[in-house]
Amino acid sequence: MAQYSFETIKTLLNRSIENGWEAELTLRINSRDYMIIIYNDHCSFQRIGRYDRSGEYNFSSLEELYKAQQIDEICLEKDWEKIEAFDCLDFELQGFI
């Protein structure tokens, strides 16, 4: 079960960009690791792993990313509660969590 809501994560990612950080948020779903990265002008979602292709998708907004079908048939809007863990060193370094 996800320990943070999408709105909380969205707020922290947007605060990171406001502070000049391109934050990398790692999340685990179905025992696989994925990453959301926020940039000034877009965001991306990808699988983490050196043996599999990352399947990186880019989006113009976090809302678009949240609603879109991702690699491994993940849709964060419907699968949010399947998130097993979050990790973001960038949030910790900025003092958010």
PDB file as gemmi writes it, atoms N, CA and C in Angstrom:
CRYST1    1.000    1.000    1.000  90.00  90.00  90.00 P 1                      
ATOM      1  N   MET A   1       0.835  -1.179   0.000  1.00  0.00           N  
ATOM      2  CA  MET A   1       0.000   0.000   0.000  1.00  0.00           C  
ATOM      3  C   MET A   1       0.881   1.244   0.000  1.00  0.00           C  
ATOM      4  N   ALA A   2       0.562   2.201  -0.838  1.00  0.00           N  
ATOM      5  CA  ALA A   2       1.330   3.438  -0.965  1.00  0.00           C  
ATOM      6  C   ALA A   2       1.267   4.250   0.323  1.00  0.00           C  
ATOM      7  N   GLN A   3       2.424   4.749   0.750  1.00  0.00           N  
ATOM      8  CA  GLN A   3       2.456   5.535   1.980  1.00  0.00           C  
ATOM      9  C   GLN A   3       2.247   7.027   1.729  1.00  0.00           C  
ATOM     10  N   TYR A   4       2.320   7.448   0.469  1.00  0.00           N  
ATOM     11  CA  TYR A   4       2.085   8.841   0.108  1.00  0.00           C  
ATOM     12  C   TYR A   4       1.041   8.894  -1.000  1.00  0.00           C  
ATOM     13  N   SER A   5       0.219   9.913  -0.982  1.00  0.00           N  
ATOM     14  CA  SER A   5      -0.759  10.098  -2.059  1.00  0.00           C  
ATOM     15  C   SER A   5      -0.058  10.682  -3.288  1.00  0.00           C  
ATOM     16  N   PHE A   6      -0.730  10.564  -4.428  1.00  0.00           N  
ATOM     17  CA  PHE A   6      -0.189  11.174  -5.635  1.00  0.00           C  
ATOM     18  C   PHE A   6      -0.054  12.674  -5.449  1.00  0.00           C  
ATOM     19  N   GLU A   7      -1.021  13.301  -4.814  1.00  0.00           N  
ATOM     20  CA  GLU A   7      -0.962  14.757  -4.610  1.00  0.00           C  
ATOM     21  C   GLU A   7       0.269  15.157  -3.785  1.00  0.00           C  
ATOM     22  N   THR A   8       0.603  14.371  -2.769  1.00  0.00           N  
ATOM     23  CA  THR A   8       1.789  14.656  -1.957  1.00  0.00           C  
ATOM     24  C   THR A   8       3.051  14.518  -2.796  1.00  0.00           C  
ATOM     25  N   ILE A   9       3.153  13.442  -3.554  1.00  0.00           N  
ATOM     26  CA  ILE A   9       4.330  13.225  -4.414  1.00  0.00           C  
ATOM     27  C   ILE A   9       4.429  14.324  -5.459  1.00  0.00           C  
ATOM     28  N   LYS A  10       3.310  14.678  -6.065  1.00  0.00           N  
ATOM     29  CA  LYS A  10       3.300  15.746  -7.068  1.00  0.00           C  
ATOM     30  C   LYS A  10       3.791  17.061  -6.456  1.00  0.00           C  
ATOM     31  N   THR A  11       3.335  17.381  -5.262  1.00  0.00           N  
ATOM     32  CA  THR A  11       3.766  18.600  -4.577  1.00  0.00           C  
ATOM     33  C   THR A  11       5.272  18.577  -4.337  1.00  0.00           C  
ATOM     34  N   LEU A  12       5.807  17.453  -3.852  1.00  0.00           N  
ATOM     35  CA  LEU A  12       7.239  17.357  -3.569  1.00  0.00           C  
ATOM     36  C   LEU A  12       8.072  17.433  -4.850  1.00  0.00           C  
ATOM     37  N   LEU A  13       7.618  16.786  -5.911  1.00  0.00           N  
ATOM     38  CA  LEU A  13       8.342  16.869  -7.177  1.00  0.00           C  
ATOM     39  C   LEU A  13       8.327  18.297  -7.728  1.00  0.00           C  
ATOM     40  N   ASN A  14       7.180  18.954  -7.659  1.00  0.00           N  
ATOM     41  CA  ASN A  14       7.103  20.335  -8.140  1.00  0.00           C  
ATOM     42  C   ASN A  14       7.944  21.285  -7.286  1.00  0.00           C  
ATOM     43  N   ARG A  15       7.979  21.067  -5.986  1.00  0.00           N  
ATOM     44  CA  ARG A  15       8.840  21.875  -5.117  1.00  0.00           C  
ATOM     45  C   ARG A  15      10.308  21.668  -5.460  1.00  0.00           C  
ATOM     46  N   SER A  16      10.657  20.447  -5.836  1.00  0.00           N  
ATOM     47  CA  SER A  16      12.035  20.163  -6.236  1.00  0.00           C  
ATOM     48  C   SER A  16      12.425  21.008  -7.450  1.00  0.00           C  
ATOM     49  N   ILE A  17      11.568  21.032  -8.462  1.00  0.00           N  
ATOM     50  CA  ILE A  17      11.846  21.832  -9.657  1.00  0.00           C  
ATOM     51  C   ILE A  17      11.951  23.309  -9.302  1.00  0.00           C  
ATOM     52  N   GLU A  18      11.067  23.787  -8.439  1.00  0.00           N  
ATOM     53  CA  GLU A  18      11.129  25.188  -8.005  1.00  0.00           C  
ATOM     54  C   GLU A  18      12.464  25.498  -7.323  1.00  0.00           C  
ATOM     55  N   ASN A  19      13.043  24.491  -6.656  1.00  0.00           N  
ATOM     56  CA  ASN A  19      14.329  24.653  -5.979  1.00  0.00           C  
ATOM     57  C   ASN A  19      15.516  24.378  -6.906  1.00  0.00           C  
ATOM     58  N   GLY A  20      15.240  24.055  -8.175  1.00  0.00           N  
ATOM     59  CA  GLY A  20      16.315  23.816  -9.128  1.00  0.00           C  
ATOM     60  C   GLY A  20      16.835  22.390  -9.150  1.00  0.00           C  
ATOM     61  N   TRP A  21      16.073  21.439  -8.591  1.00  0.00           N  
ATOM     62  CA  TRP A  21      16.475  20.030  -8.538  1.00  0.00           C  
ATOM     63  C   TRP A  21      15.655  19.225  -9.532  1.00  0.00           C  
ATOM     64  N   GLU A  22      16.305  18.396 -10.316  1.00  0.00           N  
ATOM     65  CA  GLU A  22      15.612  17.431 -11.165  1.00  0.00           C  
ATOM     66  C   GLU A  22      15.529  16.134 -10.358  1.00  0.00           C  
ATOM     67  N   ALA A  23      14.509  16.041  -9.533  1.00  0.00           N  
ATOM     68  CA  ALA A  23      14.379  14.944  -8.577  1.00  0.00           C  
ATOM     69  C   ALA A  23      14.104  13.616  -9.261  1.00  0.00           C  
ATOM     70  N   GLU A  24      14.687  12.560  -8.700  1.00  0.00           N  
ATOM     71  CA  GLU A  24      14.470  11.192  -9.157  1.00  0.00           C  
ATOM     72  C   GLU A  24      13.787  10.412  -8.039  1.00  0.00           C  
ATOM     73  N   LEU A  25      12.542  10.041  -8.276  1.00  0.00           N  
ATOM     74  CA  LEU A  25      11.746   9.301  -7.303  1.00  0.00           C  
ATOM     75  C   LEU A  25      11.691   7.835  -7.726  1.00  0.00           C  
ATOM     76  N   THR A  26      12.179   6.957  -6.882  1.00  0.00           N  
ATOM     77  CA  THR A  26      12.105   5.521  -7.137  1.00  0.00           C  
ATOM     78  C   THR A  26      10.877   4.964  -6.439  1.00  0.00           C  
ATOM     79  N   LEU A  27      10.154   4.111  -7.133  1.00  0.00           N  
ATOM     80  CA  LEU A  27       9.024   3.433  -6.514  1.00  0.00           C  
ATOM     81  C   LEU A  27       9.033   1.972  -6.921  1.00  0.00           C  
ATOM     82  N   ARG A  28       8.477   1.146  -6.064  1.00  0.00           N  
ATOM     83  CA  ARG A  28       8.442  -0.300  -6.300  1.00  0.00           C  
ATOM     84  C   ARG A  28       6.992  -0.738  -6.443  1.00  0.00           C  
ATOM     85  N   ILE A  29       6.731  -1.437  -7.552  1.00  0.00           N  
ATOM     86  CA  ILE A  29       5.412  -1.993  -7.832  1.00  0.00           C  
ATOM     87  C   ILE A  29       5.612  -3.432  -8.280  1.00  0.00           C  
ATOM     88  N   ASN A  30       4.875  -4.347  -7.666  1.00  0.00           N  
ATOM     89  CA  ASN A  30       4.973  -5.767  -8.025  1.00  0.00           C  
ATOM     90  C   ASN A  30       6.426  -6.255  -7.988  1.00  0.00           C  
ATOM     91  N   SER A  31       7.158  -5.818  -6.978  1.00  0.00           N  
ATOM     92  CA  SER A  31       8.555  -6.218  -6.752  1.00  0.00           C  
ATOM     93  C   SER A  31       9.517  -5.775  -7.858  1.00  0.00           C  
ATOM     94  N   ARG A  32       9.128  -4.777  -8.640  1.00  0.00           N  
ATOM     95  CA  ARG A  32       9.997  -4.195  -9.672  1.00  0.00           C  
ATOM     96  C   ARG A  32      10.171  -2.722  -9.368  1.00  0.00           C  
ATOM     97  N   ASP A  33      11.356  -2.203  -9.687  1.00  0.00           N  
ATOM     98  CA  ASP A  33      11.660  -0.801  -9.407  1.00  0.00           C  
ATOM     99  C   ASP A  33      11.474   0.055 -10.651  1.00  0.00           C  
ATOM    100  N   TYR A  34      10.874   1.223 -10.424  1.00  0.00           N  
ATOM    101  CA  TYR A  34      10.611   2.201 -11.466  1.00  0.00           C  
ATOM    102  C   TYR A  34      11.064   3.567 -10.965  1.00  0.00           C  
ATOM    103  N   MET A  35      11.154   4.524 -11.890  1.00  0.00           N  
ATOM    104  CA  MET A  35      11.589   5.850 -11.502  1.00  0.00           C  
ATOM    105  C   MET A  35      10.772   6.910 -12.236  1.00  0.00           C  
ATOM    106  N   ILE A  36      10.401   7.936 -11.479  1.00  0.00           N  
ATOM    107  CA  ILE A  36       9.828   9.151 -12.049  1.00  0.00           C  
ATOM    108  C   ILE A  36      10.892  10.223 -11.901  1.00  0.00           C  
ATOM    109  N   ILE A  37      11.182  10.918 -12.988  1.00  0.00           N  
ATOM    110  CA  ILE A  37      12.134  12.022 -12.956  1.00  0.00           C  
ATOM    111  C   ILE A  37      11.400  13.270 -13.425  1.00  0.00           C  
ATOM    112  N   ILE A  38      11.558  14.351 -12.676  1.00  0.00           N  
ATOM    113  CA  ILE A  38      10.942  15.609 -13.072  1.00  0.00           C  
ATOM    114  C   ILE A  38      12.011  16.565 -13.577  1.00  0.00           C  
ATOM    115  N   TYR A  39      11.712  17.210 -14.699  1.00  0.00           N  
ATOM    116  CA  TYR A  39      12.589  18.200 -15.326  1.00  0.00           C  
ATOM    117  C   TYR A  39      11.832  19.517 -15.402  1.00  0.00           C  
ATOM    118  N   ASN A  40      12.509  20.580 -15.812  1.00  0.00           N  
ATOM    119  CA  ASN A  40      11.844  21.885 -15.921  1.00  0.00           C  
ATOM    120  C   ASN A  40      10.666  21.863 -16.890  1.00  0.00           C  
ATOM    121  N   ASP A  41      10.804  21.126 -17.988  1.00  0.00           N  
ATOM    122  CA  ASP A  41       9.789  21.197 -19.039  1.00  0.00           C  
ATOM    123  C   ASP A  41       9.038  19.896 -19.292  1.00  0.00           C  
ATOM    124  N   HIS A  42       9.338  18.832 -18.543  1.00  0.00           N  
ATOM    125  CA  HIS A  42       8.626  17.565 -18.709  1.00  0.00           C  
ATOM    126  C   HIS A  42       8.977  16.634 -17.548  1.00  0.00           C  
ATOM    127  N   CYS A  43       8.416  15.440 -17.588  1.00  0.00           N  
ATOM    128  CA  CYS A  43       8.742  14.408 -16.600  1.00  0.00           C  
ATOM    129  C   CYS A  43       8.782  13.070 -17.326  1.00  0.00           C  
ATOM    130  N   SER A  44       9.392  12.071 -16.681  1.00  0.00           N  
ATOM    131  CA  SER A  44       9.487  10.767 -17.324  1.00  0.00           C  
ATOM    132  C   SER A  44       9.224   9.656 -16.320  1.00  0.00           C  
ATOM    133  N   PHE A  45       8.865   8.500 -16.869  1.00  0.00           N  
ATOM    134  CA  PHE A  45       8.645   7.281 -16.098  1.00  0.00           C  
ATOM    135  C   PHE A  45       9.438   6.187 -16.792  1.00  0.00           C  
ATOM    136  N   GLN A  46      10.148   5.368 -16.011  1.00  0.00           N  
ATOM    137  CA  GLN A  46      10.919   4.286 -16.606  1.00  0.00           C  
ATOM    138  C   GLN A  46      11.143   3.164 -15.613  1.00  0.00           C  
ATOM    139  N   ARG A  47      11.430   1.997 -16.148  1.00  0.00           N  
ATOM    140  CA  ARG A  47      11.803   0.845 -15.345  1.00  0.00           C  
ATOM    141  C   ARG A  47      13.283   0.971 -15.020  1.00  0.00           C  
ATOM    142  N   ILE A  48      13.674   0.532 -13.827  1.00  0.00           N  
ATOM    143  CA  ILE A  48      15.076   0.512 -13.427  1.00  0.00           C  
ATOM    144  C   ILE A  48      15.578  -0.915 -13.575  1.00  0.00           C  
ATOM    145  N   GLY A  49      16.715  -1.060 -14.149  1.00  0.00           N  
ATOM    146  CA  GLY A  49      17.318  -2.381 -14.297  1.00  0.00           C  
ATOM    147  C   GLY A  49      18.265  -2.407 -15.462  1.00  0.00           C  
ATOM    148  N   ARG A  50      19.395  -2.985 -15.262  1.00  0.00           N  
ATOM    149  CA  ARG A  50      20.398  -2.943 -16.312  1.00  0.00           C  
ATOM    150  C   ARG A  50      20.213  -4.019 -17.369  1.00  0.00           C  
ATOM    151  N   TYR A  51      19.398  -5.035 -17.105  1.00  0.00           N  
ATOM    152  CA  TYR A  51      19.223  -6.106 -18.076  1.00  0.00           C  
ATOM    153  C   TYR A  51      17.991  -5.903 -18.958  1.00  0.00           C  
ATOM    154  N   ASP A  52      17.044  -5.137 -18.483  1.00  0.00           N  
ATOM    155  CA  ASP A  52      15.836  -4.878 -19.254  1.00  0.00           C  
ATOM    156  C   ASP A  52      15.917  -3.485 -19.857  1.00  0.00           C  
ATOM    157  N   ARG A  53      15.292  -3.326 -20.991  1.00  0.00           N  
ATOM    158  CA  ARG A  53      15.170  -1.971 -21.532  1.00  0.00           C  
ATOM    159  C   ARG A  53      14.319  -1.162 -20.577  1.00  0.00           C  
ATOM    160  N   SER A  54      14.639   0.107 -20.439  1.00  0.00           N  
ATOM    161  CA  SER A  54      13.961   0.926 -19.438  1.00  0.00           C  
ATOM    162  C   SER A  54      12.523   1.238 -19.793  1.00  0.00           C  
ATOM    163  N   GLY A  55      12.197   1.284 -21.085  1.00  0.00           N  
ATOM    164  CA  GLY A  55      10.842   1.627 -21.481  1.00  0.00           C  
ATOM    165  C   GLY A  55      10.472   3.035 -21.072  1.00  0.00           C  
ATOM    166  N   GLU A  56      11.414   3.959 -21.158  1.00  0.00           N  
ATOM    167  CA  GLU A  56      11.176   5.324 -20.695  1.00  0.00           C  
ATOM    168  C   GLU A  56      10.131   6.024 -21.559  1.00  0.00           C  
ATOM    169  N   TYR A  57       9.183   6.644 -20.857  1.00  0.00           N  
ATOM    170  CA  TYR A  57       8.158   7.460 -21.497  1.00  0.00           C  
ATOM    171  C   TYR A  57       8.264   8.878 -20.940  1.00  0.00           C  
ATOM    172  N   ASN A  58       8.114   9.871 -21.823  1.00  0.00           N  
ATOM    173  CA  ASN A  58       8.156  11.270 -21.416  1.00  0.00           C  
ATOM    174  C   ASN A  58       6.769  11.881 -21.513  1.00  0.00           C  
ATOM    175  N   PHE A  59       6.478  12.792 -20.575  1.00  0.00           N  
ATOM    176  CA  PHE A  59       5.167  13.439 -20.498  1.00  0.00           C  
ATOM    177  C   PHE A  59       5.340  14.924 -20.225  1.00  0.00           C  
ATOM    178  N   SER A  60       4.362  15.698 -20.646  1.00  0.00           N  
ATOM    179  CA  SER A  60       4.436  17.142 -20.438  1.00  0.00           C  
ATOM    180  C   SER A  60       4.070  17.544 -19.013  1.00  0.00           C  
ATOM    181  N   SER A  61       3.373  16.666 -18.282  1.00  0.00           N  
ATOM    182  CA  SER A  61       2.977  16.990 -16.909  1.00  0.00           C  
ATOM    183  C   SER A  61       2.903  15.725 -16.061  1.00  0.00           C  
ATOM    184  N   LEU A  62       2.934  15.911 -14.756  1.00  0.00           N  
ATOM    185  CA  LEU A  62       2.786  14.777 -13.841  1.00  0.00           C  
ATOM    186  C   LEU A  62       1.385  14.182 -13.919  1.00  0.00           C  
ATOM    187  N   GLU A  63       0.377  15.017 -14.169  1.00  0.00           N  
ATOM    188  CA  GLU A  63      -0.987  14.508 -14.308  1.00  0.00           C  
ATOM    189  C   GLU A  63      -1.105  13.586 -15.519  1.00  0.00           C  
ATOM    190  N   GLU A  64      -0.473  13.981 -16.633  1.00  0.00           N  
ATOM    191  CA  GLU A  64      -0.485  13.151 -17.830  1.00  0.00           C  
ATOM    192  C   GLU A  64       0.230  11.823 -17.547  1.00  0.00           C  
ATOM    193  N   LEU A  65       1.375  11.869 -16.892  1.00  0.00           N  
ATOM    194  CA  LEU A  65       2.122  10.664 -16.519  1.00  0.00           C  
ATOM    195  C   LEU A  65       1.266   9.762 -15.641  1.00  0.00           C  
ATOM    196  N   TYR A  66       0.578  10.342 -14.669  1.00  0.00           N  
ATOM    197  CA  TYR A  66      -0.243   9.606 -13.710  1.00  0.00           C  
ATOM    198  C   TYR A  66      -1.360   8.818 -14.391  1.00  0.00           C  
ATOM    199  N   LYS A  67      -1.943   9.379 -15.430  1.00  0.00           N  
ATOM    200  CA  LYS A  67      -3.098   8.766 -16.086  1.00  0.00           C  
ATOM    201  C   LYS A  67      -2.735   7.834 -17.242  1.00  0.00           C  
ATOM    202  N   ALA A  68      -1.491   7.896 -17.716  1.00  0.00           N  
ATOM    203  CA  ALA A  68      -1.091   7.153 -18.916  1.00  0.00           C  
ATOM    204  C   ALA A  68      -0.693   5.710 -18.611  1.00  0.00           C  
ATOM    205  N   GLN A  69      -0.870   4.866 -19.623  1.00  0.00           N  
ATOM    206  CA  GLN A  69      -0.380   3.487 -19.558  1.00  0.00           C  
ATOM    207  C   GLN A  69       1.139   3.531 -19.679  1.00  0.00           C  
ATOM    208  N   GLN A  70       1.834   2.861 -18.752  1.00  0.00           N  
ATOM    209  CA  GLN A  70       3.290   2.850 -18.710  1.00  0.00           C  
ATOM    210  C   GLN A  70       3.828   1.485 -19.122  1.00  0.00           C  
ATOM    211  N   ILE A  71       5.115   1.349 -19.072  1.00  0.00           N  
ATOM    212  CA  ILE A  71       5.767   0.061 -19.298  1.00  0.00           C  
ATOM    213  C   ILE A  71       5.212  -0.959 -18.301  1.00  0.00           C  
ATOM    214  N   ASP A  72       5.210  -2.201 -18.667  1.00  0.00           N  
ATOM    215  CA  ASP A  72       4.709  -3.300 -17.840  1.00  0.00           C  
ATOM    216  C   ASP A  72       3.229  -3.140 -17.503  1.00  0.00           C  
ATOM    217  N   GLU A  73       2.506  -2.437 -18.368  1.00  0.00           N  
ATOM    218  CA  GLU A  73       1.061  -2.230 -18.234  1.00  0.00           C  
ATOM    219  C   GLU A  73       0.655  -1.542 -16.937  1.00  0.00           C  
ATOM    220  N   ILE A  74       1.539  -0.708 -16.426  1.00  0.00           N  
ATOM    221  CA  ILE A  74       1.245   0.053 -15.205  1.00  0.00           C  
ATOM    222  C   ILE A  74       0.536   1.340 -15.582  1.00  0.00           C  
ATOM    223  N   CYS A  75      -0.492   1.653 -14.837  1.00  0.00           N  
ATOM    224  CA  CYS A  75      -1.159   2.949 -14.898  1.00  0.00           C  
ATOM    225  C   CYS A  75      -1.222   3.424 -13.456  1.00  0.00           C  
ATOM    226  N   LEU A  76      -0.454   4.446 -13.147  1.00  0.00           N  
ATOM    227  CA  LEU A  76      -0.379   4.883 -11.748  1.00  0.00           C  
ATOM    228  C   LEU A  76      -1.737   5.274 -11.181  1.00  0.00           C  
ATOM    229  N   GLU A  77      -2.606   5.806 -12.017  1.00  0.00           N  
ATOM    230  CA  GLU A  77      -3.932   6.183 -11.531  1.00  0.00           C  
ATOM    231  C   GLU A  77      -4.678   4.975 -10.968  1.00  0.00           C  
ATOM    232  N   LYS A  78      -4.575   3.837 -11.623  1.00  0.00           N  
ATOM    233  CA  LYS A  78      -5.279   2.649 -11.128  1.00  0.00           C  
ATOM    234  C   LYS A  78      -4.407   1.762 -10.237  1.00  0.00           C  
ATOM    235  N   ASP A  79      -3.085   1.899 -10.338  1.00  0.00           N  
ATOM    236  CA  ASP A  79      -2.181   1.017  -9.600  1.00  0.00           C  
ATOM    237  C   ASP A  79      -1.487   1.692  -8.415  1.00  0.00           C  
ATOM    238  N   TRP A  80      -1.872   2.910  -8.070  1.00  0.00           N  
ATOM    239  CA  TRP A  80      -1.180   3.654  -7.016  1.00  0.00           C  
ATOM    240  C   TRP A  80      -1.109   2.864  -5.708  1.00  0.00           C  
ATOM    241  N   GLU A  81      -2.166   2.209  -5.338  1.00  0.00           N  
ATOM    242  CA  GLU A  81      -2.183   1.472  -4.069  1.00  0.00           C  
ATOM    243  C   GLU A  81      -1.321   0.211  -4.102  1.00  0.00           C  
ATOM    244  N   LYS A  82      -0.829  -0.159  -5.268  1.00  0.00           N  
ATOM    245  CA  LYS A  82       0.080  -1.303  -5.388  1.00  0.00           C  
ATOM    246  C   LYS A  82       1.530  -0.916  -5.115  1.00  0.00           C  
ATOM    247  N   ILE A  83       1.796   0.376  -4.961  1.00  0.00           N  
ATOM    248  CA  ILE A  83       3.173   0.824  -4.703  1.00  0.00           C  
ATOM    249  C   ILE A  83       3.602   0.306  -3.344  1.00  0.00           C  
ATOM    250  N   GLU A  84       4.709  -0.424  -3.340  1.00  0.00           N  
ATOM    251  CA  GLU A  84       5.229  -1.060  -2.127  1.00  0.00           C  
ATOM    252  C   GLU A  84       6.203  -0.166  -1.368  1.00  0.00           C  
ATOM    253  N   ALA A  85       6.905   0.729  -2.082  1.00  0.00           N  
ATOM    254  CA  ALA A  85       7.905   1.582  -1.430  1.00  0.00           C  
ATOM    255  C   ALA A  85       8.215   2.783  -2.306  1.00  0.00           C  
ATOM    256  N   PHE A  86       8.590   3.872  -1.654  1.00  0.00           N  
ATOM    257  CA  PHE A  86       9.069   5.086  -2.309  1.00  0.00           C  
ATOM    258  C   PHE A  86      10.474   5.378  -1.791  1.00  0.00           C  
ATOM    259  N   ASP A  87      11.307   5.972  -2.642  1.00  0.00           N  
ATOM    260  CA  ASP A  87      12.619   6.431  -2.196  1.00  0.00           C  
ATOM    261  C   ASP A  87      13.029   7.612  -3.064  1.00  0.00           C  
ATOM    262  N   CYS A  88      13.464   8.683  -2.407  1.00  0.00           N  
ATOM    263  CA  CYS A  88      13.933   9.842  -3.156  1.00  0.00           C  
ATOM    264  C   CYS A  88      14.959  10.578  -2.306  1.00  0.00           C  
ATOM    265  N   LEU A  89      16.218  10.329  -2.579  1.00  0.00           N  
ATOM    266  CA  LEU A  89      17.296  10.999  -1.865  1.00  0.00           C  
ATOM    267  C   LEU A  89      17.192  12.509  -2.041  1.00  0.00           C  
ATOM    268  N   ASP A  90      16.740  12.949  -3.213  1.00  0.00           N  
ATOM    269  CA  ASP A  90      16.596  14.384  -3.469  1.00  0.00           C  
ATOM    270  C   ASP A  90      15.616  15.034  -2.492  1.00  0.00           C  
ATOM    271  N   PHE A  91      14.529  14.346  -2.137  1.00  0.00           N  
ATOM    272  CA  PHE A  91      13.580  14.873  -1.157  1.00  0.00           C  
ATOM    273  C   PHE A  91      14.250  15.005   0.204  1.00  0.00           C  
ATOM    274  N   GLU A  92      15.030  13.994   0.567  1.00  0.00           N  
ATOM    275  CA  GLU A  92      15.717  14.017   1.868  1.00  0.00           C  
ATOM    276  C   GLU A  92      16.747  15.141   1.921  1.00  0.00           C  
ATOM    277  N   LEU A  93      17.519  15.302   0.839  1.00  0.00           N  
ATOM    278  CA  LEU A  93      18.550  16.351   0.812  1.00  0.00           C  
ATOM    279  C   LEU A  93      17.943  17.749   0.868  1.00  0.00           C  
ATOM    280  N   GLN A  94      16.739  17.898   0.350  1.00  0.00           N  
ATOM    281  CA  GLN A  94      16.060  19.195   0.403  1.00  0.00           C  
ATOM    282  C   GLN A  94      15.287  19.406   1.700  1.00  0.00           C  
ATOM    283  N   GLY A  95      15.248  18.379   2.544  1.00  0.00           N  
ATOM    284  CA  GLY A  95      14.571  18.493   3.834  1.00  0.00           C  
ATOM    285  C   GLY A  95      13.066  18.324   3.791  1.00  0.00           C  
ATOM    286  N   PHE A  96      12.548  17.739   2.718  1.00  0.00           N  
ATOM    287  CA  PHE A  96      11.111  17.553   2.597  1.00  0.00           C  
ATOM    288  C   PHE A  96      10.618  16.415   3.478  1.00  0.00           C  
ATOM    289  N   ILE A  97      11.412  15.347   3.610  1.00  0.00           N  
ATOM    290  CA  ILE A  97      11.000  14.191   4.416  1.00  0.00           C  
ATOM    291  C   ILE A  97      12.150  13.745   5.297  1.00  0.00           C  
TER     292      ILE A  97                                                      
END                                                                             
